[in-house]
Amino acid sequence: MHILQNASNSNQENATENNSQKITDNTIQAKQGNKPPIQTKEGQKPPIQAKQQVVQRTQGSSPNNGGGDEARIKQNVSQLTGTDVTQAKVHYNSSKPAQFKAEGIAQGNNIHLAPGKTQHLGHELTHVAQQQEGRVAPTTQANNGASINNDPKLEKEADDIGAKAHQMSASNPMQLKTSDNASQGAGASAIVQKKGSTPLMPEIVESVTDALSTPPPIHLHTFQQRIIHLVNAYDNSTDGRPSEQARLLQQMLDIVSNYHYGRIEQGLGHSREALQLIHYFKSVLRAEMVTVGGQERRLNDYTKDNDAPYKQMTDEGMLWKHESYEHNTENIGKTGKAYFEHLSEMNRDSMTEEIKDNDLDTQEWFPQFVKRAQTALSSAVVNHYTTESRAEAMLAGGGMKSKMMLEKDLATFKHNTSIYDDLGLANSGFVFFFIESPNAPLRGTRFSQDSENQDDKAARISIPIGESGLLQHGWLMLSDFAQREYPDIMTTSKDDKHASTLPTRKQEHLEKKPSFDKQVRHFQGGLAPLTMEEMESTMDMSQNKRQAYTAVTPQVKGDSDSKQVYTNSDTGKKLEVPDRIFNNILVGNDIIPGIATRAGLEVARIMQVNPALGAQLSKLDGDALMLFMLKDLFRPQAMIPNQVIIGRGNIQVAD
């Protein structure tokens, strides 16, 4: 039988836990003698049933500590099961079996035999193989809380193989094939390595070639062809869900095990070459299960609740961990949502300090402006631009889902997540929105176009900000980190009106609005060039990682030089204010008061260099004020974790 505890004893066990999710770590299997059943302390739980008959081996072959019989029996069990158990550690004369009213127990890679019970070594070694193959699940619980398996089928199999292993003479060791992936274990990262990047078929074909030197008998040929057929289907599957991939792999592993042990139960046995092939197949499939299981575990971990996507950002995001970033996770001493809440607090604190330094609270216009701004923002909406067909698909699929949720739930999907977002920020656990006025026109964006369906209409998902979950669980960037492209604010020669344009569209702006040619505000991002050493470090990176690194590194190295520059070309006045990475972040309840306060500070800064325009801006109210904040000053991108439920009323389609 089996008992589950916390420590891990083998890579194969780790692979099983992480991928099939069918068993718990470190099952103990106990070989019991004619002892009465044990009742657990928890009276409602079933007792451990003692095995009434034990295998009696022939006289004269009792193994001993480190003796030749132990090595022989390990070798024989390895050949009979196709699983290498030669590294199992045997503890003779152990008191541990008595704790479970047993004569021998197998836990991970350790075997404990009670005094005088060495005849059970083959039985327990078979249990080690069963555990490595992932075929052991708990069926009851001992009085110490440990889970136990007493599956009679596994016990009979251990009896049969154990008895045969004791009776067999020593033979040449079978060459056991291993895989690089199989040694990764539970802690192996599956972020970069994806199913499909390396097809299984070449390894399967190599296994057949290595194992079989002559044409196989019909039963082995049929088994071999069945596995090859399933592997080919697996390699060509377009279903990207790790859960589905794990299901297919488990199906193949079950077929291998059923063929393997089915012939043993029938007394037919296997040739040496057949055992070699079985072991090779298991090795390849288990290694792939490690990879797929790591992917599935990652998706589950980073989507399990509203805080999990923040943890993904600090775990995987290049920017937040970068050694050149002054406020990285190590220096702040926080990770997950707490880290971003800290950056948001730093942002709010810097605003408070600026208000105090400039005595803005004593100026009548400033608190009134901030109050009006908060009121206006409270009626804002979050808009997600898409196409009509995609919006309908979201509605039918239960709502809007982040890229991580899509990977987990859908066989195939499309997304607009950039490499910078995916690797630089690692924010693929969030759904993206713009914050806009409820009266904002349905504009065309790159997200509202479908290259495969030119007739698909532009659409958007629109949700009142207070109902979206943003203020409870989300965060925002005042400007997209990928470009850090704040709009330039422009005015006329009379300083009586304002307009804005993105720096990349400035020439287009001047052609359309030639009178607005006087620059008032411009963001100057600090960018430090890569050193030769940093450039050389990218040589071993994947193309995508290199692209993210060469964007993030100059950004974090130049962070202290990033600033907003306010000018008046008529008077020569100039004001420079630091605008660092943390100044771009607001989280949860900080969002509305943070945007409103920052808007007030922007007007105050403009007022210092251009009093006339500043006075005009300080009087803005209602929709005009909202448009000024959300189009002219900033282009906020809001992010809501995991999933947003929508209804028909949230979908707006262009005429």
C-alpha positions in Angstrom: 0.0 0.0 0.0 0.9 3.7 -0.3 1.4 6.6 2.1 1.8 10.2 1.0 4.2 12.7 2.6 5.8 16.0 1.7 9.3 15.4 0.6 10.1 14.5 -2.9 12.5 11.6 -3.7 12.7 11.3 -7.5 12.5 13.3 -10.7 9.9 10.9 -12.0 7.7 11.5 -9.0 8.0 15.3 -9.6 7.2 14.9 -13.2 4.1 12.9 -12.3 2.9 15.4 -9.8 3.5 18.4 -12.0 1.9 17.0 -15.1 -0.8 14.5 -14.7 -2.0 15.9 -11.3 -3.3 12.4 -10.6 -1.2 11.6 -7.5 0.4 13.3 -4.6 4.1 13.4 -3.8 5.9 10.4 -2.3 3.5 7.6 -1.9 4.5 4.9 0.6 3.6 1.4 -0.4 3.7 -1.0 2.6 4.0 -4.8 2.4 1.9 -6.1 5.3 1.8 -9.4 7.0 -1.1 -11.2 8.8 -1.9 -8.2 11.0 -5.3 -7.0 11.9 -6.6 -3.8 10.2 -5.6 -0.5 11.6 -8.3 2.0 12.5 -7.3 5.6 11.8 -7.7 8.3 14.5 -10.4 9.9 12.3 -13.1 7.3 12.9 -15.0 8.2 9.7 -12.1 7.3 7.5 -11.6 3.7 6.3 -9.0 1.5 8.0 -5.8 0.2 6.4 -6.4 -3.4 5.3 -3.6 -5.8 5.9 -2.5 -8.0 3.1 -3.4 -11.5 4.2 -0.9 -13.4 2.1 2.8 -12.5 1.6 5.1 -13.7 -1.1 7.5 -16.5 0.1 10.7 -16.7 -1.8 13.0 -19.6 -2.2 15.5 -20.4 0.6 19.0 -19.2 0.3 18.7 -16.1 -1.7 18.0 -13.6 1.1 19.5 -10.2 0.1 21.6 -8.3 2.6 23.0 -4.8 3.1 24.8 -4.0 -0.1 25.2 -7.7 -1.0 25.1 -9.2 -4.5 21.5 -10.4 -4.2 20.3 -6.8 -3.8 22.1 -5.7 -7.0 20.7 -8.7 -8.8 17.1 -8.2 -7.7 17.3 -4.5 -8.5 18.5 -5.3 -12.0 15.9 -8.0 -12.5 13.0 -5.7 -11.4 14.4 -3.0 -13.7 14.3 -5.4 -16.6 10.8 -6.7 -15.7 9.2 -3.3 -15.3 11.2 -1.4 -17.9 11.9 1.3 -15.2 15.3 1.8 -13.6 15.1 1.1 -9.9 18.8 0.4 -9.4 19.3 3.7 -7.5 16.7 2.8 -4.9 18.1 2.9 -1.3 17.2 -0.1 0.8 17.1 0.3 4.6 17.3 -3.1 6.3 16.2 -4.0 9.8 14.1 -0.8 9.8 11.6 0.1 12.4 9.5 2.2 10.0 7.4 -0.6 8.6 6.1 -1.3 12.1 4.6 2.2 12.3 2.2 1.1 9.6 1.8 -2.5 10.8 3.7 -3.6 7.7 6.7 -5.8 6.8 8.1 -3.5 4.2 7.3 0.0 2.8 8.3 1.9 -0.4 8.5 5.7 -0.2 9.8 7.4 -3.3 13.3 6.1 -3.9 13.6 4.6 -0.4 12.6 1.1 0.8 12.3 0.1 4.4 12.3 -3.6 5.3 11.5 -4.9 8.8 13.9 -7.2 10.5 14.0 -10.6 8.8 11.8 -9.5 5.9 14.3 -9.2 3.1 12.2 -11.6 1.0 10.0 -8.6 0.2 12.7 -6.6 -1.5 11.5 -7.4 -5.0 7.9 -6.6 -4.1 8.9 -3.2 -2.7 11.2 -2.4 -5.7 8.2 -3.0 -7.9 6.3 -0.4 -5.9 9.2 2.0 -6.5 8.8 1.4 -10.3 5.0 1.8 -10.0 5.4 5.2 -8.2 7.9 6.4 -10.8 5.4 5.5 -13.5 2.8 7.6 -11.9 0.3 4.8 -11.4 -0.1 5.2 -7.6 -2.9 7.2 -6.0 -3.9 7.3 -2.3 -7.0 5.2 -1.3 -7.1 5.8 2.5 -5.3 7.5 5.3 -3.1 6.4 8.2 -3.5 7.6 11.8 -0.6 10.0 11.3 -2.4 11.7 8.4 -0.3 10.1 5.7 -2.2 8.9 2.7 -2.1 5.2 1.8 -2.7 3.1 -1.3 -3.7 -0.5 -1.0 -4.8 -1.1 -4.6 -5.0 -4.9 -4.9 -4.1 -4.8 -8.6 -0.8 -3.0 -7.8 -0.2 -5.4 -4.9 -0.7 -8.5 -7.0 1.6 -7.0 -9.7 4.3 -6.4 -7.1 3.8 -10.0 -5.8 4.2 -11.4 -9.3 7.2 -9.3 -10.4 8.9 -9.4 -7.0 8.7 -13.2 -6.9 10.0 -13.5 -10.5 12.8 -11.0 -9.7 14.0 -13.2 -6.8 14.0 -16.3 -8.9 15.8 -14.9 -12.0 19.5 -15.2 -12.3 21.6 -12.2 -12.9 21.9 -11.0 -16.5 23.6 -8.2 -18.4 22.2 -4.8 -17.4 19.6 -3.4 -19.8 20.6 -0.1 -21.3 18.1 2.4 -20.0 17.4 5.5 -22.1 16.9 8.8 -20.4 15.8 12.2 -21.6 17.3 15.6 -20.8 13.8 16.9 -20.0 13.1 14.1 -17.6 15.7 15.4 -15.2 14.1 18.8 -14.9 11.7 17.8 -12.2 9.0 19.8 -10.6 10.9 23.1 -10.4 11.7 23.2 -14.1 10.4 26.3 -15.9 8.2 25.7 -18.9 7.9 29.4 -19.8 10.0 29.2 -22.9 9.9 25.5 -23.8 6.5 24.9 -25.5 4.9 21.7 -26.7 5.4 21.5 -30.4 8.8 23.2 -30.5 10.4 19.7 -30.6 8.2 17.0 -32.2 8.1 13.7 -30.4 8.2 11.5 -33.5 11.9 11.7 -34.1 12.5 10.5 -30.5 10.0 7.7 -30.9 11.5 6.6 -34.2 15.0 6.6 -32.6 13.6 4.5 -29.7 12.3 1.9 -32.1 15.6 1.9 -34.0 17.7 1.6 -30.8 15.5 -1.1 -29.2 14.7 -3.5 -32.1 17.5 -5.2 -34.1 15.1 -7.7 -35.8 11.5 -7.5 -37.0 9.2 -7.6 -34.0 6.5 -10.2 -33.4 3.0 -9.2 -34.4 1.8 -8.2 -31.0 4.9 -5.9 -30.5 4.6 -4.5 -34.0 0.9 -3.7 -33.4 1.7 -2.0 -30.1 4.6 0.0 -31.7 2.4 1.2 -34.6 -0.4 2.3 -32.3 2.0 4.5 -30.3 3.5 5.9 -33.5 0.0 6.7 -34.8 -0.9 8.5 -31.5 2.4 10.4 -31.4 1.9 11.6 -34.9 -1.6 12.9 -34.0 -0.1 14.6 -30.9 2.6 16.4 -32.9 0.1 17.6 -35.5 -2.6 18.7 -33.0 -3.6 22.3 -33.2 -5.1 22.3 -29.7 -2.7 24.4 -27.6 -4.3 23.7 -24.2 -1.8 21.9 -21.9 -4.7 20.1 -20.3 -5.5 18.5 -23.6 -1.9 17.7 -24.4 -1.5 16.1 -20.9 -4.7 14.0 -21.6 -3.2 12.7 -24.9 0.1 11.9 -23.2 -1.6 10.1 -20.4 -3.6 8.1 -22.9 -0.3 7.0 -24.6 1.3 6.2 -21.2 -1.7 4.1 -20.2 -1.5 2.1 -23.5 2.2 1.4 -22.8 1.5 0.3 -19.2 -1.4 -1.8 -20.2 0.6 -3.6 -22.9 3.6 -3.9 -20.5 1.8 -5.3 -17.5 -1.0 -7.0 -19.3 1.3 -9.5 -20.8 3.0 -10.1 -17.5 -0.4 -10.8 -15.8 -1.2 -13.3 -18.6 2.1 -15.0 -18.0 3.4 -14.2 -21.5 6.2 -11.9 -20.4 8.4 -9.8 -22.7 11.6 -10.2 -24.7 14.6 -8.1 -23.7 14.0 -5.9 -26.8 10.4 -5.4 -26.0 11.3 -4.3 -22.5 13.8 -1.9 -23.9 11.3 -0.4 -26.3 8.7 -0.1 -23.5 11.2 1.8 -21.4 12.2 4.1 -24.2 8.6 5.0 -25.0 7.9 5.7 -21.3 11.0 7.9 -21.1 10.1 10.0 -24.1 6.4 10.4 -23.0 7.2 11.2 -19.4 9.8 13.9 -20.4 7.1 15.5 -22.6 4.7 15.3 -19.6 7.2 17.3 -17.5 7.1 20.1 -20.1 3.4 20.1 -20.6 2.7 19.7 -16.9 4.9 22.7 -16.2 2.9 24.8 -18.7 -0.4 23.7 -17.2 0.8 24.4 -13.7 2.0 27.9 -14.8 -1.3 28.8 -16.4 -3.2 27.6 -13.3 -1.0 29.4 -10.9 -1.0 32.7 -12.7 -4.8 32.8 -13.2 -6.0 31.3 -9.9 -7.2 34.7 -8.5 -7.1 38.4 -9.1 -3.7 38.8 -7.5 -2.0 36.0 -9.5 -1.3 38.0 -12.7 0.6 40.6 -10.6 2.8 37.7 -9.3 3.4 36.7 -12.9 4.7 40.2 -13.7 7.2 40.2 -10.9 8.2 36.5 -11.5 8.6 36.8 -15.3 8.7 40.5 -16.3 12.1 41.6 -17.4 11.6 45.2 -16.4 10.5 44.7 -12.8 13.5 42.4 -12.0 16.1 44.2 -14.1 19.3 44.7 -12.2 19.7 48.2 -13.6 16.3 49.3 -12.5 16.6 51.3 -9.2 13.2 50.3 -8.0 13.3 46.6 -9.0 11.6 43.9 -6.9 14.8 43.1 -5.0 15.5 46.7 -4.0 11.9 47.3 -3.0 11.7 44.0 -1.2 8.2 43.1 -2.5 6.7 41.0 -5.2 3.3 40.5 -6.7 0.5 43.0 -6.2 2.2 44.5 -3.1 5.1 45.6 -5.4 2.9 47.5 -7.7 0.9 49.0 -4.9 4.2 50.2 -3.5 5.1 51.9 -6.9 1.7 53.4 -7.0 2.2 54.8 -3.5 5.5 56.2 -4.5 3.7 58.0 -7.4 1.1 59.4 -5.1 3.7 60.5 -2.5 5.7 62.3 -5.2 2.5 64.2 -6.2 1.9 65.1 -2.5 5.4 66.4 -2.2 5.1 68.5 -5.3 1.8 70.0 -4.1 3.5 70.9 -0.8 6.6 72.4 -2.4 4.5 74.7 -4.6 1.8 75.6 -2.0 -0.8 74.4 -4.4 -3.3 73.6 -1.7 -3.4 77.2 -0.7 -4.3 78.3 -4.3 -8.1 78.2 -4.6 -8.2 76.8 -8.2 -6.1 73.7 -7.5 -8.3 71.7 -5.0 -11.4 72.7 -7.0 -9.9 71.5 -10.2 -8.9 68.2 -8.7 -12.4 67.7 -7.2 -14.0 68.4 -10.6 -11.5 66.0 -12.3 -12.4 63.2 -9.8 -16.1 63.8 -10.4 -15.6 63.6 -14.2 -13.5 60.4 -14.0 -16.1 58.7 -11.9 -18.4 58.7 -14.9 -15.7 57.4 -17.3 -15.8 54.1 -19.1 -13.2 51.5 -19.9 -13.2 50.7 -23.7 -11.7 47.6 -25.4 -11.5 48.0 -29.2 -12.1 45.0 -31.3 -14.2 43.7 -34.2 -17.8 42.8 -34.2 -17.1 39.1 -34.7 -14.6 39.0 -31.9 -17.0 40.8 -29.5 -19.7 38.3 -30.3 -17.2 35.5 -29.6 -16.3 37.0 -26.3 -20.0 37.3 -25.4 -20.6 33.6 -26.3 -17.5 32.5 -24.5 -18.4 33.9 -21.1 -16.6 37.3 -21.4 -13.3 38.9 -22.1 -10.3 36.8 -21.2 -6.6 37.6 -20.8 -4.0 35.9 -23.0 -3.2 33.5 -20.1 -6.9 32.6 -19.7 -7.2 32.0 -23.4 -4.2 29.7 -23.4 -5.7 27.7 -20.7 -9.3 27.5 -21.9 -9.3 27.6 -25.7 -7.9 25.2 -28.3 -6.9 28.0 -30.6 -7.2 31.8 -30.2 -5.9 35.2 -31.5 -4.4 37.9 -29.3 -2.7 41.3 -29.7 -0.1 40.9 -26.9 3.3 42.3 -28.1 6.7 40.8 -27.3 7.4 43.8 -25.0 4.2 43.1 -23.0 4.7 39.4 -23.0 8.4 39.3 -21.8 9.2 42.9 -20.8 6.2 43.5 -18.6 4.8 39.9 -18.4 1.3 41.4 -18.2 -0.4 38.8 -20.3 -2.7 37.9 -17.3 -4.6 41.1 -17.8 -7.4 42.3 -20.2 -6.5 45.7 -21.7 -8.7 48.8 -21.9 -8.5 52.5 -22.6 -10.1 54.8 -20.2 -12.4 57.3 -22.0 -15.4 59.5 -21.8 -18.7 57.8 -22.2 -19.3 60.2 -25.1 -16.0 59.3 -26.9 -16.6 58.4 -30.5 -16.1 54.8 -31.6 -12.7 55.3 -33.2 -10.8 53.0 -35.5 -7.7 51.4 -34.0 -5.4 48.6 -35.0 -7.4 46.3 -32.7 -10.6 47.0 -34.5 -9.4 45.5 -37.8 -9.3 42.0 -39.0 -6.9 41.2 -41.9 -8.7 38.0 -42.6 -12.2 39.5 -42.8 -12.3 43.0 -44.3 -16.0 43.2 -43.9 -15.9 42.7 -40.2 -17.1 45.9 -38.5 -15.2 47.8 -35.9 -16.6 47.4 -32.4 -15.7 48.0 -28.8 -16.6 46.6 -25.4 -17.6 49.5 -23.1 -18.1 49.2 -19.4 -18.6 51.9 -16.7 -15.4 52.3 -14.8 -17.0 51.6 -11.5 -18.5 48.3 -12.7 -15.4 47.1 -14.5 -13.4 45.8 -11.5 -10.5 48.2 -12.4 -10.8 50.2 -9.2 -10.9 47.0 -7.1 -8.4 44.7 -8.8 -6.7 46.4 -11.7 -3.9 48.9 -12.5 -3.0 51.3 -15.2 -0.2 53.0 -17.1 -0.7 56.7 -17.8 1.2 56.0 -21.0 2.1 52.7 -22.6 5.4 51.5 -21.3 6.3 50.1 -24.7 6.6 53.6 -26.2 6.2 55.9 -23.2 4.7 58.3 -25.7 2.9 61.1 -23.8 1.1 63.5 -26.2 2.8 66.8 -26.9 0.6 69.7 -25.8 0.5 72.6 -28.3 -1.0 76.1 -28.3 -1.4 79.1 -30.6 0.5 82.3 -30.6 -2.3 83.8 -28.5 -2.0 81.1 -25.8 -5.8 80.9 -25.6 -6.4 77.3 -26.9 -4.7 74.0 -26.7 -4.3 70.9 -28.8 -2.3 67.7 -28.5 -0.6 65.3 -30.8 1.6 62.2 -30.4 5.2 63.0 -31.2 5.2 60.5 -34.0 2.3 62.3 -35.7 3.5 65.9 -35.2 4.0 66.6 -38.9 0.5 65.4 -39.6 -0.8 67.6 -36.8 0.9 70.7 -38.1 -0.6 70.1 -41.5 -4.1 69.8 -40.1 -3.8 72.5 -37.4 -1.0 74.8 -38.5 -2.0 77.5 -36.0 -1.2 75.2 -33.1 2.6 75.3 -33.6 3.8 76.4 -30.2 4.9 73.5 -28.0 4.0 73.6 -24.3 4.8 70.1 -23.0 7.0 67.3 -24.4 8.1 64.1 -22.7 11.8 63.4 -22.9 12.4 59.7 -22.2 15.8 58.7 -20.8 17.4 56.0 -22.8 20.9 54.7 -22.1 22.6 52.7 -24.8 23.6 49.1 -24.4 27.1 48.4 -23.4 29.2 45.9 -25.4 28.9 43.4 -22.6 25.1 43.8 -22.6 25.0 43.3 -26.4 27.1 40.2 -26.1 24.8 38.8 -23.4 21.9 38.8 -26.0 23.7 36.4 -28.3 22.4 33.4 -26.5 18.9 34.7 -26.2 15.9 33.7 -28.3 14.9 36.3 -30.9 11.8 37.4 -28.8 13.8 37.7 -25.6 16.5 39.7 -27.3 13.9 42.0 -28.7 12.4 42.6 -25.2 15.8 43.0 -23.6 17.0 45.6 -26.0 13.9 47.6 -25.4 13.7 47.3 -21.6 17.4 47.7 -20.8 17.9 51.3 -22.2 14.6 52.2 -20.6 15.5 51.2 -17.0 19.1 52.4 -17.3 17.8 55.9 -18.4 14.9 56.0 -16.0 16.5 58.7 -13.8 16.8 61.0 -16.9 13.2 60.7 -18.0 11.3 63.9 -17.6 8.4 66.2 -18.7 9.6 69.4 -20.3 7.4 72.5 -20.2 8.4 75.5 -22.4 7.3 78.9 -23.6 9.1 79.9 -26.8 8.0 83.5 -26.5 9.5 84.1 -23.0 12.1 81.4 -22.9 10.7 79.9 -19.7 11.4 76.2 -19.2 10.5 73.8 -16.5 11.7 70.2 -16.2 10.0 67.6 -13.9 11.2 64.0 -13.4 8.8 61.5 -14.8 10.1 58.1 -13.9 8.7 54.6 -14.3 6.9 54.6 -11.0 5.2 57.9 -12.0 3.5 55.9 -14.7 1.7 53.5 -12.4 -1.5 53.7 -10.4 -3.2 50.7 -8.8 -6.8 50.1 -7.7 -8.2 52.9 -5.4 -5.3 55.2 -6.4 -6.5 55.4 -10.0 -9.2 58.1 -10.0 -7.6 60.4 -7.3 -4.2 59.7 -8.9 -5.2 60.8 -12.4 -7.1 63.8 -11.1 -4.2 65.0 -8.9 -1.7 64.5 -11.7 -3.9 66.4 -14.1 -4.0 69.3 -11.6 -0.2 69.2 -11.3 0.1 69.3 -15.1 -2.0 72.4 -15.3 0.1 74.0 -12.5 3.3 73.2 -14.3 1.9 74.7 -17.6 0.8 77.8 -15.6 4.4 78.3 -14.5 5.7 78.7 -18.1 2.5 79.9 -19.7 0.2 81.6 -17.2 -2.5 82.5 -19.9 -2.9 79.0 -21.1 -2.7 77.6 -17.6 -5.5 79.8 -16.5 -7.7 78.6 -19.4 -7.0 75.0 -18.6 -7.7 75.4 -14.8 -11.3 76.3 -15.6 -12.1 73.1 -17.6 -15.1 71.0 -16.4 -17.2 68.1 -17.3 -16.6 66.3 -20.6 -14.1 68.9 -21.8 -12.0 68.2 -18.6 -12.3 64.4 -19.1 -11.2 64.8 -22.7 -8.2 66.9 -21.6 -7.1 64.3 -19.1 -7.7 61.2 -21.1 -6.6 62.4 -24.6 -4.4 65.5 -24.3 -2.5 64.8 -21.0 -2.3 61.0 -20.9 -3.4 58.0 -22.9 -4.1 55.7 -19.9 -4.1 52.0 -20.5 -6.1 50.1 -17.9 -5.5 46.4 -17.1 -8.0 44.2 -15.3 -6.9 40.7 -14.2 -8.0 37.4 -15.8 -11.5 37.9 -17.0 -14.2 40.5 -17.4 -17.9 39.4 -17.7 -19.8 41.3 -20.4 -23.4 41.5 -21.6 -25.1 42.4 -24.9 -25.4 46.0 -23.6 -21.6 46.4 -23.4 -21.0 45.8 -27.1 -21.0 48.8 -29.4 -20.6 48.3 -33.2 -19.7 51.0 -35.7 -22.3 52.1 -38.2 
